[in-house]
């Protein structure tokens, strides 16, 4: 039972670790599904939107995290001096 709780806790932390990334991926998936279902667009176009949107969301999240870590490192250096 402990293993199951550990696995579930790890899954929850994996998906909720970066709330902005999770939310943006959900928006991209909803947009792609809406394009396919509501407008009757070809599924290949919806898949392309999904691919490009998810890649953009990951790239933005990585850049934001790098910027935050860089600022924290700079603040730590300033505090030491």
C-alpha positions as CSV (number, residue, x, y, z in Angstrom):
1,X,0.0,0.0,0.0
2,X,2.9,2.3,0.7
3,X,4.3,1.8,-2.8
4,X,0.9,2.8,-4.3
5,X,0.8,6.0,-2.2
6,X,4.3,6.8,-3.2
7,X,3.5,6.3,-6.9
8,X,0.4,8.4,-6.8
9,X,2.1,11.2,-4.9
10,X,4.9,11.2,-7.5
11,X,2.3,11.3,-10.3
12,X,0.5,14.2,-8.7
13,X,3.7,16.1,-8.1
14,X,4.8,15.5,-11.7
15,X,1.6,17.0,-13.2
16,X,1.2,19.8,-10.7
17,X,4.9,20.7,-10.4
18,X,4.6,23.5,-12.8
19,X,1.0,24.8,-12.7
20,X,1.6,27.3,-15.6
21,X,2.9,24.5,-17.9
22,X,0.0,22.2,-17.0
23,X,-2.6,25.0,-17.6
24,X,-1.1,26.0,-20.9
25,X,-1.0,22.4,-22.2
26,X,-4.6,22.0,-21.2
27,X,-5.5,25.2,-23.2
28,X,-3.6,24.0,-26.2
29,X,-5.3,20.6,-26.1
30,X,-8.7,22.2,-25.7
31,X,-8.0,24.6,-28.6
32,X,-6.9,21.8,-30.9
33,X,-10.0,19.7,-30.0
34,X,-12.2,22.7,-30.5
35,X,-10.7,23.4,-33.9
36,X,-11.3,19.9,-35.0
37,X,-14.8,19.5,-33.6
38,X,-16.4,22.9,-33.9
39,X,-14.9,24.1,-37.2
40,X,-14.6,20.8,-38.9
41,X,-10.9,21.3,-39.6
42,X,-8.9,18.4,-40.9
43,X,-7.5,16.4,-37.9
44,X,-4.0,16.8,-39.4
45,X,-4.3,20.5,-39.0
46,X,-5.5,20.1,-35.4
47,X,-2.5,17.8,-34.7
48,X,-0.2,20.4,-36.1
49,X,-1.7,23.0,-33.8
50,X,-1.3,20.5,-30.9
51,X,2.4,19.9,-31.8
52,X,3.3,23.5,-32.3
53,X,1.3,24.7,-29.2
54,X,2.8,22.1,-26.9
55,X,6.3,22.8,-28.1
56,X,5.8,26.5,-27.6
57,X,4.3,25.9,-24.1
58,X,7.3,23.8,-23.1
59,X,9.8,26.4,-24.5
60,X,8.1,29.2,-22.7
61,X,8.1,27.3,-19.4
62,X,11.8,26.4,-19.8
63,X,12.7,30.0,-20.5
64,X,10.7,31.3,-17.6
65,X,12.3,28.8,-15.2
66,X,15.8,29.6,-16.5
67,X,15.1,33.3,-16.0
68,X,13.9,32.7,-12.5
69,X,16.9,30.6,-11.6
70,X,19.3,33.2,-13.1
71,X,17.6,35.9,-11.0
72,X,17.9,33.8,-7.8
73,X,21.5,33.1,-8.5
74,X,22.2,36.8,-9.0
75,X,20.4,37.7,-5.8
76,X,22.4,35.0,-3.9
77,X,25.7,36.5,-5.2
78,X,24.6,40.0,-4.3
79,X,23.7,38.9,-0.8
80,X,27.1,37.3,-0.3
81,X,29.0,40.4,-1.4
